[in-house]
Every structure is written in C-alpha cells, then in structure tokens.
Amino acid sequence: MAEAPTAELAPELAAWIEGAAGAKPLSARAAPAGGSRSTLLVDARRPDGSPLALVVRLEGGGSHSGTSFSLEREYRVYRALEGRGVPVPKAYDLLPDGSALLMERLEGTAEFRAMSAADQVASATRFMEALGRLHALEARELTLPGFDLPTSAVQHATIELDRWEILARGSCWDEPLARYAFGFLRARAPRTVQRTVLVHGDAGPGNFMATSDRITGLIDWEFCHIGDPMDDFGWLHSRSRGLMGLFEAAYPSYEAASGLQVDPPAVAYYHQMAILRCVVTVALGKLKGGALGVIPYRHVYRNYLARLADLLVEGEGLAVEPDELAGADGPTSPLFSEARSELRNHVLPDGISRRARTATQAALIALTALELRERFGAEVAARNEADRRALLGAADPADLAEAAAQAGASGEPKMLALLARCAWRERKLWPR
C-alpha cells in the first residue's frame, strides 16, 4: 500500500517522531490553530503494521511563545500525571530545544457545545470527576521541577499574579482597568486554601476530550501551575458561558472525587483573575499576531476588558449605570456597508484559503469598527475624558494607569466606576 505524503513534516521532525514513538509517520495535517501553538495531526504505522495516531504541538511564535508558558512545562505535567488516575494523553518526547512536543492522539471530541444535550450532561459529570481526581493529588506528591510551590495561602494566587504581571508589563501596562485589577486581586487574595494542587489553568469545554462514555483526557495545559483548586473553577466559569449550570449540577461528583468543597467566594475571585489573564493573553496577541492575525485580537481585547469590568462591579455590589450613546441612527458613509457586502458576497463564498478567509473576516470586523468610530468615537472620547477630569482633575492623562493601580489596591469604588464606564463605552466601538 502506498504511503501518504509527509510534505508537512520536515525530515528531521519525521525522524524524531519515528524514534520517539516507534512508528513511521505516513501523513500529517494541520489542526485548527490556537493563539500560541500550532498543532499537527500525524498518522503513523508501527513496525507490526498497526496504526498509531499522534499529535505534534509546535511553537508557533504566538501569544505565549518565548514565555514561561512553554511546551516543556506541558511535557513535565503529562509525565508527572502518568499513572496517577488523571486522564491525560501519553507524552512521548520533547525536542531538546523545547520547540515540539509529541503526544498520543486521544479518542473523542473537544467540541462540548456540539454534543447532544444528554451527552453534555454526562460529559460535564465525568469532567468534574476527572477534575476532582486531579485536585485529590497533593502537589508535593508530583515531580514538577521548575514549578513554584506556595508557602502561604495568599501565595496560591499571588505567585500566579506575578507571572502574569511580567507579561502585562510588556503588553498592556498602560491599560488602567488591567492595572486596577492587578492591584485589586493582590489585595483580595484568598486567606484560606483547602489544598495545594496542580491547577490545570484553563479548565473547561474545549480543553478536554470526551467520547460517549468517558473523558479520554484533559488537554492544553500551557497555563498549568501549582495553586488553589478553586482557580480551575474560575477558568471553568470563563469557558462555560451559558452552560455553567451543567457543571454546577455535577459539583457533588467533584467533591466526592476530590474530598474538597466548592468555595463560591474563592471561585468568584478566580473568575475575575481568569478574565484578567485573558486580557493579558489577548494583549500579547495584539503585539505578536497569531492564528487570527491582529484585528480580531483588538476586538476581543475590548470584549474581555468589558467582561472584567462586569465582574469587578458585580463583585463589589456597585450600582454603575452604563450610559447610552446619542445618535445611534445618525448618518454614516454608505461605503462601509458596500465594502462589507463586497467581502461577504464576492470574496468569502469563493473557496479561498483558510488564511485568506481569516483575513477577510478580520477586514469585516475592521470595517464595522471604523463605522462605529465614525459615529461615536468623538463622543466616547469626550465622555471618557469628562469622567477622568471629574475624578482626577487636570492631572496628566498618562497618570491614570498608575492612579488606577493604587485605587485597585484599596478597592476605591469611584475609580472602578470610572474604569467600568470607559470599558463599556469602548466596547460599543466594536461589533457585537
């Protein structure tokens, strides 16, 4: 039987795969790309003729490439959890320079939202059991070189805030709401922690594989760290919008498997932290680009800032009314709608490449954003400036980020209200 081409694999990569897995690569295809890493699905054959399905994760120069969120970190986790009762893929090898990770390809799907209602219920319960088994393990029982171990309750949160602050300083340190949130979360770190565990770091739909009868593995561990088990519930809330009730109904399964109790105040805290980490991740995407290009990251950045404002305001019980922008029916140039129509009707249907389709969709986002800025940009800027002056007087606008950081540490509600209104207004300048 003729072997399928391996044009996607460099010879050195193919040889490494064969040596590590004991199977000859026959074909490889790209999986839908993420923001930081590219993924190849490799079909291989063992010497006895049996097939072997593999995954190669490659550094792709995306958001977290070159940071502490490395493939080496993921590799260490897979090896540490092997045989510990937590479903994870088998990790075969890591290239010495850390640029590629070879794993088994798991059965099932990560498309939780595409499952039937009955399968969603069953998978949510099984996932909570798997998460419980992970959190039943004391972090000190695992071999995890290079992972910082908290020595106090608050360090379970602040060690991770330290890591993300390093990234924020190079990507969004001039964003006042992000600065407020870092100060706020440092001051509010939970004072009690039930157990020190390995935290998945991005737990929830999309990051576990499931068949009709089991969870085959927890995947995508790039944000893993040692910390508070409730941290994973913060991510779960973030990833499960509209479906969180399915997982909440399965809390008893988690508690039985872990021996822990779900702590709602801690979960709310880590939900805020999860969205702040998303803000930083997307800010890095704006700087470095990625699978989506740059424009969609600008769009999602404003979404996450508005969500962060929602959570902080709600958590503090503040009554902050979002204001309406005047002139919603005002005139605008017909060129915007005409250009969008050209792209939708005459470019997207033509079977263009995935990259060209992504670029076209980004152009559609940009056109809508430009139209909204033409209508409301000046008004948003004027209202933001009026709010800033009402709170800070004639101080240099550049001082707002530093003032926000100080206000966050003390939980100053007037600053939070200002930043929330600004985030909500800026969000209106992008497509919904």
C-alpha positions in Angstrom: 0.0 0.0 0.0 1.4 3.4 -1.0 2.3 5.7 1.9 0.6 9.1 2.1 2.9 12.1 1.6 4.6 13.7 4.6 5.2 17.0 2.9 4.1 18.9 6.0 6.9 17.3 8.1 10.5 18.4 7.9 12.7 15.3 7.6 14.3 15.9 10.9 10.9 16.2 12.6 9.7 13.0 10.9 12.8 11.1 12.1 12.3 12.4 15.6 8.7 11.3 15.6 9.7 7.8 14.4 12.4 7.5 17.0 10.2 8.7 19.9 7.0 6.8 19.1 8.4 3.8 17.3 6.1 4.4 14.4 6.8 5.7 10.9 4.8 8.9 10.0 2.6 8.4 7.0 0.8 11.7 6.8 0.2 14.9 8.7 -2.4 17.6 8.6 -2.7 20.9 10.4 -5.4 21.1 13.1 -7.2 24.4 13.7 -4.6 26.7 15.1 -4.6 28.2 18.5 -3.2 31.6 19.6 0.2 30.3 20.8 0.9 27.0 19.2 0.3 25.1 16.0 -0.8 21.5 16.0 -0.2 18.7 13.6 -2.3 15.5 13.5 0.1 12.7 12.4 -0.9 9.3 11.2 1.8 6.7 11.7 2.4 3.0 11.4 4.2 0.7 13.8 6.6 -2.0 12.6 3.9 -4.6 13.0 1.6 -2.7 10.7 -0.8 -1.3 13.3 -1.7 2.3 13.1 -0.8 5.0 15.7 -2.5 8.4 15.9 -0.2 11.2 17.2 -0.3 14.9 17.9 2.7 17.2 17.5 2.5 20.6 19.3 4.8 23.2 17.8 5.9 26.6 19.0 4.4 29.0 16.5 5.6 32.4 17.6 2.1 33.2 19.0 1.0 35.0 22.2 2.9 32.9 24.8 5.8 31.8 22.7 9.1 32.5 24.5 7.4 32.9 27.9 7.3 30.6 30.9 4.1 29.0 29.4 6.2 26.6 27.5 5.8 23.2 25.8 8.4 21.9 28.3 6.0 22.8 31.1 3.2 20.8 29.5 5.5 17.9 28.9 6.5 17.8 32.6 2.9 17.8 33.6 2.0 14.9 31.3 4.9 12.8 32.6 4.1 13.7 36.3 0.5 12.6 35.9 1.1 9.4 34.1 -0.4 6.5 36.1 -1.9 8.9 38.7 -5.5 8.3 37.8 -6.0 11.5 35.9 -6.8 11.1 32.2 -4.1 12.8 30.1 -2.5 11.9 26.8 0.7 9.9 26.8 3.6 12.2 26.1 6.3 10.5 24.0 9.0 13.1 23.9 10.0 16.8 23.8 12.6 18.1 21.3 15.7 19.2 23.2 15.2 22.9 22.3 11.6 22.7 23.5 10.1 23.6 20.1 8.0 20.4 19.6 6.0 18.1 21.9 4.9 14.6 20.7 1.8 13.0 22.2 -0.8 10.4 21.5 -3.9 11.5 19.8 -6.9 10.9 22.0 -10.3 9.4 21.0 -13.3 11.6 21.2 -14.0 15.3 20.6 -13.3 18.5 22.4 -16.4 20.2 20.9 -18.6 20.2 24.0 -21.1 22.6 22.6 -21.7 20.4 19.6 -22.7 17.4 21.8 -26.3 16.4 22.3 -28.0 17.6 25.5 -27.7 14.2 27.0 -24.0 13.8 26.2 -23.3 17.3 27.6 -24.9 16.3 30.9 -22.9 13.0 31.0 -19.6 14.6 29.9 -20.0 17.5 32.4 -20.3 15.0 35.2 -17.4 12.9 34.0 -15.3 16.0 33.6 -16.0 17.1 37.2 -15.0 13.7 38.4 -11.7 13.9 36.4 -11.0 17.4 37.8 -11.7 16.1 41.3 -9.2 13.3 40.8 -6.6 15.9 39.7 -7.3 18.0 42.8 -7.2 15.0 45.1 -3.5 14.9 44.4 -1.2 16.9 46.7 1.1 19.0 44.5 4.1 17.9 46.7 3.4 14.3 45.6 4.1 15.2 41.9 7.5 15.6 40.3 7.3 19.0 38.8 10.7 20.7 38.6 10.5 24.4 37.9 7.0 24.9 39.4 6.9 27.4 42.2 5.4 26.0 45.4 3.3 28.4 47.5 4.4 28.7 51.1 1.3 30.7 52.3 -2.4 30.8 51.5 -2.1 34.1 49.6 0.8 32.9 47.5 -1.5 30.4 45.9 -2.9 33.5 44.0 0.0 36.0 44.1 2.6 33.7 42.6 0.4 33.4 39.5 -0.3 37.1 39.5 3.5 37.7 39.5 3.9 35.6 36.4 1.1 37.4 34.6 2.2 40.8 35.6 5.5 40.2 33.9 3.6 39.6 30.7 1.3 42.5 31.3 4.2 44.9 31.7 5.2 44.2 28.2 1.7 44.2 26.6 -1.0 46.2 28.5 0.6 48.0 31.5 -0.8 51.3 30.2 -4.4 49.9 30.4 -5.9 51.5 33.6 -8.5 48.7 34.1 -5.9 46.0 33.9 -3.7 47.9 36.4 -6.7 48.3 38.8 -7.4 44.6 38.6 -3.9 43.6 39.4 -3.9 45.8 42.5 -7.4 44.7 43.5 -6.7 41.0 43.1 -3.4 41.2 45.0 -5.2 42.8 47.9 -8.1 40.3 47.8 -6.2 37.0 47.5 -8.0 34.3 49.5 -6.6 33.8 53.0 -7.5 30.1 53.2 -6.8 27.3 50.8 -8.1 23.8 51.2 -5.2 22.0 49.4 -2.2 22.9 47.3 -2.7 21.2 43.9 -1.6 21.2 40.3 -4.0 23.6 38.6 -4.9 22.8 35.0 -5.0 26.6 34.3 -7.6 26.6 31.5 -10.1 24.0 32.6 -13.5 23.6 30.8 -15.1 23.0 27.5 -12.7 22.8 24.6 -9.9 21.6 26.8 -11.0 18.0 27.5 -11.6 15.2 25.1 -14.7 13.0 25.5 -16.4 10.0 23.9 -20.0 8.9 24.6 -18.9 7.0 27.7 -15.8 8.6 29.1 -13.3 11.5 29.4 -10.3 10.4 27.4 -8.1 13.2 28.5 -7.5 16.7 29.9 -5.6 18.7 27.3 -3.9 22.1 26.7 -2.0 22.5 29.9 0.0 25.6 28.9 -1.3 27.7 31.8 -0.8 25.0 34.5 0.7 25.9 37.8 0.6 24.9 41.5 -2.0 26.7 43.4 -5.6 26.8 44.8 -8.0 24.1 43.4 -10.7 26.8 43.1 -8.5 28.5 40.4 -9.7 25.9 38.0 -13.3 26.8 38.7 -12.6 30.4 37.7 -11.5 29.2 34.3 -14.4 26.8 34.1 -16.8 29.8 34.6 -14.9 31.6 31.8 -15.0 28.8 29.3 -18.6 27.7 30.1 -20.7 30.8 29.5 -24.3 29.8 29.1 -23.5 26.2 30.1 -22.2 26.6 33.6 -25.3 25.1 35.1 -24.4 21.7 33.7 -21.1 21.7 35.6 -22.6 23.2 38.8 -25.1 20.3 38.8 -22.1 18.0 38.9 -20.3 19.7 41.8 -21.2 16.7 44.1 -19.2 14.4 41.7 -16.2 16.8 42.0 -16.5 16.9 45.8 -16.7 13.2 46.1 -13.7 12.6 43.9 -11.5 15.4 45.5 -12.6 15.4 49.1 -12.9 19.2 48.8 -15.8 21.6 48.9 -16.5 24.2 46.2 -16.0 27.6 47.7 -18.1 30.2 45.9 -16.3 33.3 47.1 -12.9 31.8 46.0 -14.4 30.8 42.7 -15.7 34.3 42.1 -12.2 35.7 42.9 -10.5 33.3 40.5 -13.2 34.0 37.8 -12.0 37.7 37.9 -8.4 36.5 37.7 -9.2 34.3 34.8 -10.6 37.2 32.8 -7.7 39.4 33.7 -5.4 36.7 32.4 -7.5 36.6 29.2 -7.0 40.4 28.8 -3.2 39.9 29.0 -3.2 36.9 26.6 -5.2 38.9 24.0 -2.9 42.0 24.6 0.0 39.7 23.7 -1.9 38.6 20.6 -2.2 42.2 19.6 1.5 42.6 19.8 2.6 39.4 18.2 -0.2 38.4 16.0 -1.2 34.8 15.8 -3.6 32.4 14.0 -6.2 35.2 13.9 -4.0 38.0 12.7 -4.1 41.2 14.8 -7.5 42.9 14.2 -9.6 40.1 15.9 -7.3 40.4 19.0 -8.1 44.1 19.2 -11.8 43.3 19.1 -11.6 40.5 21.7 -9.4 42.7 23.9 -12.2 45.2 24.3 -14.7 42.4 25.0 -12.5 41.0 27.8 -12.0 44.4 29.3 -15.7 44.9 29.4 -16.3 41.5 30.9 -13.6 42.2 33.6 -15.4 45.5 34.4 -18.7 43.5 34.7 -17.2 41.0 37.2 -15.4 43.6 39.3 -18.5 45.9 39.5 -20.8 42.9 40.3 -18.4 41.5 42.9 -18.3 44.8 44.7 -22.1 45.3 44.5 -21.7 48.7 42.8 -24.6 50.4 41.0 -22.8 51.7 37.9 -25.2 52.5 35.1 -23.8 52.2 31.5 -24.7 55.3 29.6 -26.2 55.3 26.1 -24.5 56.9 23.2 -26.5 59.5 21.3 -27.0 59.4 17.5 -27.4 55.7 17.1 -29.5 56.4 14.0 -27.2 59.1 12.7 -25.9 59.1 9.1 -22.7 57.3 8.1 -20.9 56.8 4.8 -22.6 54.0 2.7 -19.0 52.9 1.8 -18.9 50.8 5.0 -21.9 48.7 4.2 -21.0 48.5 0.5 -17.5 47.2 1.3 -18.8 44.7 3.8 -21.3 43.5 1.1 -18.5 43.0 -1.4 -16.4 40.9 1.0 -19.4 38.8 2.2 -20.9 38.2 -1.3 -17.9 38.1 -3.6 -14.9 37.0 -1.5 -15.9 34.6 1.2 -18.0 32.3 -1.0 -15.2 31.8 -3.5 -13.5 28.9 -1.6 -10.5 30.9 -0.6 -7.8 29.5 1.7 -8.2 29.4 5.4 -5.7 32.2 5.9 -7.4 34.4 3.3 -10.8 33.7 4.9 -9.4 34.7 8.3 -8.0 37.9 6.8 -11.3 38.7 5.1 -13.3 38.2 8.4 -10.8 40.5 10.1 -11.4 43.1 7.4 -15.2 42.8 8.1 -14.5 43.4 11.8 -12.3 46.4 11.0 -14.9 48.0 8.7 -17.6 47.8 11.3 -15.3 49.2 13.9 -14.4 52.1 11.7 -18.1 52.8 11.0 -18.8 52.8 14.8 -15.9 55.1 15.4 -17.1 57.5 12.8 -20.5 57.6 14.5 -19.5 57.5 18.2 -15.7 57.8 18.6 -15.6 61.5 19.4 -18.4 61.2 21.9 -16.8 58.2 23.6 -13.5 60.0 23.9 -15.2 63.2 25.3 -17.2 61.2 27.9 -14.1 59.3 29.0 -12.2 62.5 29.4 -15.0 64.1 31.3 -15.1 61.2 33.7 -11.4 61.3 34.2 -11.3 65.0 34.9 -14.2 64.7 37.3 -12.2 62.2 39.4 -8.6 63.3 38.9 -8.9 67.0 37.9 -6.3 68.3 35.5 -3.8 65.6 36.1 -1.9 64.2 33.1 -4.0 61.5 31.4 -0.9 59.4 31.4 -1.1 59.2 35.2 -4.5 57.4 35.0 -2.9 53.9 34.9 -0.8 54.5 38.0 -3.7 56.0 39.8 -5.8 53.0 38.9 -3.2 50.6 40.3 -3.2 52.4 43.6 -7.0 52.6 43.7 -7.2 48.9 42.9 -5.1 48.0 45.9 -7.5 49.9 48.2 -10.7 48.9 46.3 -11.6 52.5 45.5 -15.2 52.3 44.1 -15.2 55.7 42.3 -12.1 54.7 40.2 -13.7 51.3 39.4 -16.9 53.0 38.3 -15.0 55.3 36.0 -12.9 52.5 34.5 -16.0 50.3 34.0 -17.9 53.1 32.2 -14.9 53.7 30.0 -14.6 49.9 29.2 -18.3 49.6 28.4 -18.1 52.7 26.1 -15.0 51.4 24.3 -16.8 48.1 23.8 -19.5 49.8 21.9 -17.0 50.9 19.2 -16.6 47.2 18.1 -19.0 44.8 16.5 -21.3 42.8 18.8 
